[in-house]
């Protein structure tokens, strides 16, 4: 199976604030404080960025992120080692792999 990269921005309540073109069927479920499950992805990219965390005014990360690959991908966020949701008004960007879409059939002429 061929895969492509896709990305989403997750809000603290688990809603998706943005999805890239290939992330159409991805869903997120918030299962507890600071725990988000990404459904529909095939894994994390082998290289390049995986997450972009929200930052404070001084550029410091506002949360720590731990990713567990599987089906679903589990994203755990924390502050000082305690589970914590993504801060209000901020998003966590996550990049992952999804099945490559089937090409559109050529129109008949």
N, C-alpha and C positions, 0 to 999 in steps of 0.2 A: 504494500500500500504506500502510495506517495503522500507526503505531508507538506504543509506550508505553515509559516508562522502567522499567528494572529495575536491580537492584544485587546484587553479590556481595561477599563477603569472601574474599580469596585468602591462603592460608598460604604460607610459604616454599618448601614442597615442591610447590606448585601445586595443592594440594587446595582445594576450596571449603568454607569453614567455615560460611557462611550464604548463602542465596539468597532474594531477595524473591519474592513470589508470581508475577511474570511471568518470572522467570529460569529456569524449569523445564528448558529444553532446552540451556542454556548449558553449555559445557565449557571447562576450562582445561588447557593443556599447558605444563609448564615445559620449555623447549627448551635452556636453558643457565643459567649463573650469572646470576641477576637478570633473566632473560628469560621472560616468560609470554605465551602466546597465548590470547586469548579467542575461542572459536568459537561461532557462532550469533547474534551480535549484528549489527545493521544499521548501527551507527555510534555516535558519542558525542552526548550532548545538546547542543543549541545554546546553552542557558543553564543556570544553576544549577551545582551542584557536579558534578565529574567523578571526583575521587579524594579520599580521606581517608587521609593517611599515618599510620603509627604514630608516636607521640611519646614522648619521654623524660619523666622525672619533672619536669623543668623546663619542659615544653611544647615543647621543640625537636624538629623533625622528625628521625627516625632514618635516613631514606633520602630520596633524590631520585627523582622519578618522571618518565619521559618516555613519552608515548603516541603511537603511530603508528596512525592510522586506516587501515583496509583490511579485507580478509577473509583472515585474521582480524585483529582489533585486537591490536597488539603493545604490551605494557607492559614497559618496561625500568626496573629499579631499580638505584640505585648509591649508593655512599658515597664522597665526595671524588672524584667522576668515575670511580671504578672499579666495574665491575659487581659487585653484591652482592645476595644473596637477601634477601627480606623476613626481618627478624630472628625468631629462634625465639620462639614464644609470642606473636607479634604477627600482625596481619593488615593487608592493604591493602584498603580498600573502593573499589570501582570501580562507577560508574554509567554506563549505556549505553542504547541504544535497541534494542528487539526488535519483531518483528511483533506487532501487536495480535491477541490470540486471537480465534478465531471465536466468536460468541455461541452459547450452548447453545440447541438448538431447543426450542420450547415443547412441553410434554407434551400428548399428545392426550387429549381428555376425552370 
